């Protein structure tokens, strides 16, 4: 079968081989309880469960997709199954966030070129560091659904990276120079729904969140977003006023990387990594990877 098929019960499953370096092997074994035996048994249980699930109509069953959830839930199969159900239901409940996740669609192409979402690289703990520069969102032209779709496209691009599945993420939210219009495009219900999805439905392990340079007029919306988070996530949120200090503490400049297509490349241009002259199209998807994010929410699960 194609590795990115959404057929819930394919004729055969591809074999999986762990290819990451010793750092991630150690993290997987010590932090996630992942061994060859636990991985093989859990993948088999997940696939059998999906095949027999009376309400799941379509679902990827390739190893990378299922490992998103197993690694997030430290190989607790029941909890991973619950998260998959939530994830599929979320995609169908909020189609405005998932329809046309296509980087070549004009609106998405423009939003990606604006570089709201940037992968800075990995820190010494193996975590993937993501910078979100909110001022780069054109709130005069786009609405909250556009911004959510762009974020979901970005996330679906990196969710299959095994380094990120194992090491988790550090998010830096840069609020500098945002406008009141940006805050206004998000209704209170949209904020609540989106944060609930992050909290319960997305296969993402967030290790730290750094909120940088939050203006006073955005405090209320930020407090609402925080109120929707679990206590564990709340404890991982750190306010800051200096983005340079935050980034430098996480990643030395020589370790900063950018994501191009599906490869990580080292920057060699010598430009300081916090300048505005970041390359256009930092996040791109090739034809194969696009297949994984373009399948429509409709018909994935009966609700």
Order of alpha helices (4+ residues) and beta strands (2+ residues): alpha-alpha-alpha-alpha-alpha-beta-beta-alpha-alpha-beta-alpha-alpha-beta-alpha-alpha-beta-alpha-beta-beta-alpha
